[in-house]
Amino acid sequence: MNKILVFAGSARKASVNKKLAAVAAETARAAGAEVTLIDLADYPAPVYDGDIEAGEGIPQSIRDLKTLIASHDGMIIVTPEYNGCVPPLLVNSLDWASRPEGDEVSSAVFAGKKVAIAAASPGGMGGVRVIPRLRDFLAELGVVTVPGFVTLPGAFSAFDDDGKLTDEKTASMLEALVGRLVSSLAQ
Ligand code: FNR
């Protein structure tokens, strides 16, 4: 009923988006959701290539990711902004996961999922330009993005030693966003 899958669009070990995803996961747990926090680095896949798909098929890592997505009602995606756009790791993972298998239709695993989105960047804009692009991309997959978003500027100095957000305003915006996702899943 309210299972939420949380991941960041960065594989980097010290990723600030992973840090924000971890805070979002904790916030969702506190709001009563059952939460699974994953690292896309654990689901590696080659850059999408129709020849790979036609030959070896969808990589096992992506099959595992699809199974996880299917078994959750909602997602929280926290992404870096690369040149104003959605980074290739996230695009590649979601593109692969959108591919059908057997009788499945394209993007079936995403249909009707509810998602909250956020971005973190060391820059002053917090990755705000990626938000509408990610929202459009997700809409193509049949995902319903809950209203609003959170951006985290100056992200390299936005967390304390325990990984908590030091700015209370951002923490409460994240709480409100995650709260909207959790209550939309309860309906
Ligand atoms: C960036 N970065 C960046 N930042 C930003 O705010 N707006 C942007 O358009 C870009 N563009 C961009 C392009 C490329 C190719 C790279 C590698 C980086 C910087 C980016 O925000 C920074 O590397 C973050 O630390 C990435 O997020 P993680 O890995 O820390 O989560």
Boltz pocket constraint, residues with backbone or C-beta under 6 A from the ligand:
constraints:
  - pocket:
      binder: B
      contacts: [[A, 10], [A, 11], [A, 12], [A, 14], [A, 15], [A, 16], [A, 17], [A, 18], [A, 80], [A, 81], [A, 82], [A, 83], [A, 84], [A, 85], [A, 120], [A, 121], [A, 122], [A, 123], [A, 125], [A, 126], [A, 127]]
      max_distance: 6.0
